[in-house]
Amino acid sequence: MNQNISRLCGIADKPVRMIIGLMSGTSLDGLDVALCRFAGSGPGTRIELLQFRTCPYDARFKEEIRAVFSKRHIDLEQLCLLNGWVAQQHATMILQCLDQWKIRPEEVDLIASHGQTIYHAPRLLHQRPGFGNATLQIGDGDQLAVATGIITISDFRQKHIAAGGEGAPLAVYGDYFIFSRKGENRIMLNIGGIANFTYLPGHLDAKAIFSTDTGPGNTLMDAYMQQHFQLPYDKDAAVASAGIIQEGLLAELLKNDFFEKGFPKTTGPELFNLSYLDHTMKKAGITKISHEDMMATLNRFSAVTIAESIRQTLKSEQSFVIYTSGGGMHNPLLMQHIQELLPAFVFHTTDALDINPDAKEALLFAVLANECVAGGNTAIGNGSNDIPSVSMGKISLPG
């Protein structure tokens, strides 16, 4: 038997596994690195977040990714080169984290790498006859495994698509295993570039869980701040809080086929970008608007689409608790809008569940890696609600 296969089998049989979860989102803030200790699998998974760090991306990294991100026409050679280059950058960051945490690579069983999303193309968006759902993440798993010496699980979204899903959102699997609680109906709301949520019923029936994207989270606000202020985002909603919501523009922003489609569904910056904003302004007959009013309107736009998605999919007299995570939870105006629009809901961050909300997505990919190696026996969703009951991830060996 190949020694790496033997090693993998040994990891699967271990009572406790050490897994590093990685997440690099569309905001390009940096690489989230979460070191987790796992025991068990499926609904019996027990997890402890041991260490967490966001390794910031430098200007060159952001420039290289933005040259190919969410564009229909790119330099194919550059994309080819970036696939390995991104993995090498991530490997360096992982090793730096381990050194800082005084942990040897040999002590880590697995790396779970989401990669860097370059393009997301569900059928809903591309509408090209004869083609199905598609998505592309770069940051090659083999490169990561060889550079770190750690078995790497990556490219999780492809199995989801192969089994009939859209490749997103994937948080539902980890959310179910880690955050379900009998007697409490939970909504795990993650506000990244794109916002999504998972519904976890208090009766714990896996067939009833539900997950969907809602539309823009931070992506339009961040893109506008980067274009007009050369800042990565609107810190503390300082710009948006100084503006006035332009109701005409808001109404026009909400007039998109995406919001008319049924749930679940996925989307990305391929739709919600500055071109979308420019086109909407022309439709609304708006030629000039202050930056403050624009940011106020975009902030409200994200809040309305999040709240409406939750209201439309959870038509019930039951009580719900919303647990937030992702960069958007740090935007006080956005959270104020959402809470105003959903007054009957109780709000917490995942801190209330002993999970750092900034680490949640990286942690959830570590859950997927744990399932890939040691689980995969739990029927989650049973194909209902477009949640394929599959184990995800490609395995890359160090040697």
Summary of the structure (lengths in Angstrom):
residues: 399
radius of gyration: 20.6
end to end distance: 13.5
largest distance: 68.2
contacts: 1404
relative contact order: 0.17
helix: 46%
strand: 20%
